[in-house]
Amino acid sequence: MSEPVLPAAEVDAALADQHISWERVGDELQTTVELHDFAAALAFVNALGAAAEAANHHPDIDIRWNKVHLVLTTHDAGGLTVLDLALAAAIDRLRPSR
């Protein structure tokens, strides 16, 4: 059984309250991380891959040279769940200092 889908207002409140650097776009959380170069982008993706494996929840990943675009949603639930918020927060902790 999958996690229950969260109402949009609850997701928005959690993003703000937990200082998660992602944007809700419909039933997805999205963010783009800009890094120094392609090697840094790959290293970041490898690090977040370990977090995703540990959570057994995986983002859609698009790498364009030094930019990594990430999308989270719980496909089997049909929307955003606590799994998405938890993984977004974990990935935020891996972001390089701004």
N, C-alpha and C positions, 0 to 999 in steps of 0.2 A: 504494500500500500504506500502510495506516495504522500508527501507532505501536503497539507492544505494550502491552497492559493491564498495569499494575503491581499486584502483590499489595497488599492492604490494609495489611499490616504495613510494607511499604516506603513507602507513601504517608504513613502516620502518622509514621514515622521522619523522612522528608523534611520534613514540616510542622514537627516539633519542631526538627530540626537547623538548618533554614534560617530559623526564626522566622517562618513564614508564618502570618498571622492568619486562617486559614480553618479550617473544621471539615469533616472527612470524614463524610458521611452516606451510607452505602451506597456507590454508585458515583459519587457527586458530591462536589465541594467546594462549600461554601456559606459566605457571609459577608454581613453587613449593615453598611453604613457609614451613620452618622448625621451629617448636615451641618447647617449653620445654617438653611437654608430651601430652598425649591423651586429657586430660581435656582442655588444652590450645588450642589444635587443634579444639576441638568442640566449644569452646568459639569464636574462630576466625571465624569459619564457620557460627555460629549464627549471628555474627556481619556483615559479608559480605552478609548473607542472607537478612538482613534488607535493605542494599544498593541495592541489586538485586531486591527486591520487589519494592522499591521506583522507580527504573529505569524501572520496568516491563521488565527486561532482565536478564537472568539467566545463570550462568556458569555451565559447567559439573564439578562435584566435586568428588574427590577420596581422602579419608582419609586413611592413613596407619600410625597408631600410632601417631607419632608427625609430620608427613609430610602431607601437604594438597596440592594436585596437582589440578590445575584449568585449564580449557580450555574454551575459549570464541570464538564464531562465531555466526553470525546471520543466523540461519538455513533457515528461510523463504526467505532470500535474496540470499542464496547460497555462502556466503563468509563474509569477514570482512567489517564492517560498522562503522560509527561514534559511534554507540551504544556500540560496543566492546571496542573502545578506551576510551570512557567516563567511562565505568564500570571498565575497567582495572585500570585507574587512581584512581577511587574511592576506589577500593580494595587495591591498593598500599598505600593509606593514612591510611588504617586499619592495615597494617603490623606492627608487633612489631619493635622497634628500633633495628638496627643491631649493 
